[in-house]
Amino acid sequence: MITSVTHRGGCHCGAVGFEVTAPKDLELIQCNCSICIKTGVVHLIVENTAFHLLQGSDALTTYTFGTGVAKHTFCKHCGVKPFYIPRSHPDGISVNANCLAPETIGSITIKPFDGQNWEDNIGHIQEGA
């Protein structure tokens, strides 16, 4: 049985804070596409209903590129990307697991995703999350 807990997280400066309901033992995705590598995101993909922004909507700015489907959100003050709407799951949220407080995390398993060849591999990530 998978036990879900409420994880808290946020950006570096504390302007953005959120909660996400997810398993205590996290299965994360590490993507090698250009933006994930440069921003250091390790993905915890959840349904919209599992994510709650607690503070900082006014501190967020959005960046899009390519298809414009993904909405990359960053804190305007510290530049950290705590979460975003991913192209792979446009009805969900990708939480940057690096922005989660460690107290509620039991264990972490990281699965690589070849985002450099996104179109060839997207089926794997959509099936697994």
C-alpha positions as CSV (number, residue, x, y, z in Angstrom):
1,M,0.0,0.0,0.0
2,I,1.3,3.4,-1.0
3,T,1.2,5.9,1.8
4,S,0.7,9.5,0.8
5,V,1.9,12.5,2.9
6,T,1.9,16.2,2.5
7,H,5.3,17.5,1.4
8,R,6.1,21.2,1.8
9,G,8.5,23.1,-0.5
10,G,9.4,26.4,-1.9
11,C,12.0,28.5,-3.6
12,H,15.3,29.6,-2.1
13,C,14.3,33.0,-0.8
14,G,11.0,31.8,0.7
15,A,8.7,34.0,-1.4
16,V,7.1,30.9,-3.0
17,G,5.7,28.2,-0.8
18,F,3.6,25.1,-1.7
19,E,2.3,21.8,-0.5
20,V,2.0,18.6,-2.5
21,T,0.4,15.3,-1.6
22,A,2.5,12.4,-2.9
23,P,3.9,9.2,-1.6
24,K,6.4,9.2,1.2
25,D,8.7,7.2,-1.0
26,L,9.2,9.3,-4.1
27,E,9.8,8.1,-7.6
28,L,11.4,11.0,-9.5
29,I,12.3,11.6,-13.1
30,Q,15.6,13.2,-14.1
31,C,15.4,14.6,-17.6
32,N,18.5,15.4,-19.8
33,C,16.8,18.0,-22.0
34,S,18.4,21.5,-22.2
35,I,16.2,23.3,-19.7
36,C,16.1,20.5,-17.1
37,I,19.9,20.2,-17.2
38,K,20.4,23.9,-16.9
39,T,17.8,24.5,-14.1
40,G,18.6,21.3,-12.1
41,V,15.0,20.1,-12.0
42,V,14.3,16.6,-10.7
43,H,10.6,15.9,-11.5
44,L,7.8,14.8,-9.2
45,I,4.8,14.8,-11.5
46,V,1.4,15.0,-9.8
47,E,-2.2,15.7,-10.6
48,N,-3.3,19.4,-10.3
49,T,-5.4,18.5,-7.3
50,A,-2.4,17.2,-5.4
51,F,-0.6,20.6,-5.6
52,H,-1.5,23.7,-3.5
53,L,0.3,27.0,-3.8
54,L,0.4,28.5,-0.3
55,Q,2.1,31.8,-1.1
56,G,4.0,33.7,-3.7
57,S,1.8,33.8,-6.8
58,D,2.9,37.4,-7.2
59,A,6.6,36.3,-7.0
60,L,6.3,33.9,-9.9
61,T,7.2,34.6,-13.5
62,T,6.6,32.3,-16.5
63,Y,8.8,31.3,-19.3
64,T,7.7,29.4,-22.4
65,F,9.5,28.2,-25.5
66,G,9.1,25.7,-28.4
67,T,5.5,24.5,-28.5
68,G,4.6,26.8,-25.6
69,V,2.7,24.0,-23.8
70,A,5.1,23.9,-20.8
71,K,4.7,26.8,-18.5
72,H,8.1,27.1,-16.7
73,T,7.6,29.1,-13.5
74,F,10.5,30.8,-11.6
75,C,10.7,33.0,-8.5
76,K,11.3,36.6,-9.7
77,H,13.5,37.2,-6.6
78,C,15.8,34.2,-6.3
79,G,15.4,32.6,-9.8
80,V,14.6,29.1,-8.5
81,K,12.1,26.9,-10.4
82,P,10.1,25.2,-7.7
83,F,7.4,23.8,-10.0
84,Y,5.9,24.1,-13.5
85,I,3.3,22.8,-15.9
86,P,5.1,20.2,-18.0
87,R,4.6,19.5,-21.7
88,S,4.4,15.8,-20.9
89,H,1.5,16.3,-18.5
90,P,-0.2,19.7,-19.3
91,D,-3.0,19.0,-16.9
92,G,-0.6,18.3,-14.0
93,I,2.3,19.8,-12.1
94,S,6.0,18.9,-12.1
95,V,7.3,19.7,-8.7
96,N,11.1,20.2,-8.5
97,A,11.9,17.6,-5.8
98,N,15.1,19.6,-5.0
99,C,12.7,22.2,-3.6
100,L,11.0,19.9,-1.1
101,A,11.7,19.9,2.6
102,P,13.4,16.5,3.5
103,E,11.5,15.8,6.7
104,T,8.6,14.0,5.0
105,I,10.6,12.1,2.4
106,G,11.1,8.4,3.1
107,S,13.2,7.4,0.1
108,I,14.0,8.6,-3.4
109,T,14.2,6.6,-6.6
110,I,15.4,8.5,-9.6
111,K,14.5,7.3,-13.1
112,P,16.4,8.8,-16.1
113,F,14.4,10.2,-19.0
114,D,16.0,11.0,-22.4
115,G,14.4,14.4,-23.0
116,Q,17.0,15.2,-25.6
117,N,15.0,12.8,-27.8
118,W,11.6,13.9,-26.3
119,E,9.4,12.8,-29.2
120,D,10.9,9.3,-29.3
121,N,10.6,8.8,-25.5
122,I,7.5,10.7,-24.3
123,G,5.4,7.6,-24.2
124,H,7.6,6.2,-21.4
125,I,7.1,9.2,-19.1
126,Q,3.4,9.5,-19.8
127,E,2.7,5.8,-19.0
128,G,4.8,5.8,-15.9
129,A,3.4,8.9,-14.1
